[in-house]
Amino acid sequence: MNSIKIVAVVLGVLMVVFAGAFVYTYSEMNRNNGNTHKVNSNQVLGDAFSHWNDISIENSTLLSNQYANNASLQWIGGPLSGTYSGIGNITATWNKFFNLWGAVWFYTITPPTVTIYGQYATVTSQNQFVVTPANDPYQVQYINVSYKIVYSGSTNLIQNEVWKITGTGFISTNDQAVMVNQITSLAFSHWNNIAIENITTVMPQYAANATLNWASGPLKGIYNGTASIQNTWNRFFGLWNAVWFYTEAPPTVAIHGNVATVNATVQFVVQSSSNLSKFMYINVTYGLKYMMTGFNIHTGNFDFEIVYENFDNTAIGPINKV
């Protein structure tokens, strides 16, 4: 009888030990699993900026890959106000938004914050989106948005998104007259940089894939890309010891959507590098095409790059005295 009691006690002790070991092992497994999906705040912040950038480039395909299947988008304020559940409904909403605007840019008014609760991370931010209406590209507006995105740490996908409009308005710096003045200033700056033969200030205005069409003269040719264009200007500067310019009449500027064109008749007065006593004039029919690349919050102006340039020598000859 006593031996039976001893066996029972031993079994009871072993069960307690095994139970304790099981609880310890289970808790360790849970803790390790939690570490496997530990939320990384830097990654979450990077995902948020990628999300806003994909909104700016109006790419609903990239956006749809960032949501969990059961995600929700809550839009507060404006014509799209409502709650949208599921990837299909959310993607359709973004497509409606993109149909309203021909171009979109964004910046964060203040640095976003990331808060982590267990397996979820919440990004909060105050963003401003600068937009041009699809039906009126000359008009530029801003949309201030109080933003919240909740990410699941186990999937790195968006579970919930809140787009709350806190303010809208027009950007006055985009008045047609102001834009024309800006483009005119850029053109004169370009010609002035050519005149002082400073390749480091000539080149930054060009887009990487820009084209320079030198229509006539010893440098005649079509030059694609900044490397080829830079080489051509260096060849031009090598011919002349000094360069001056003026426009024979005010340039004409035309703006259509994100593209601005400048046409002018420009005369360059040049001093030969091989004979410093020799001065010549070069009359040029000049054409510049600029592409808008974004809104600069520091200057309050839009940024433009030269995408096409036409340099057509229409006359050249000697000048006896300058």
Buried (B, 14 or more C-beta within 10 A) or exposed (E): EEEEEEEEEEEEEEEEEEEEEEEEEEEEEEEEEBEEEEBBEEBBBEBBBEBBEBBBEBEBEBBBEBBBEEBBBBBBBBEBEEEBEBBEBBBEBBEEBBEBBBBBBBBBEEEBEBEBEEBBBBBBBBBBBBBBBEEEBEBBBBBBBBBBBBBBBBEBBBBBBBBBBBEBEEBEBBBEEBBBEBBBEBBBEBBBBBBEBEBEBBBEBBBEEBBBBBBEBEBEEEBEBBEBBBEBBEEBBEBBBBBBBEBEEEBEBEBEEBBBBBBBBBBBBBBBEEEEEEBBBBBBBBBBBBBBBBBEEEEEBBEBBBBBBBBBBEEBEEEEEE
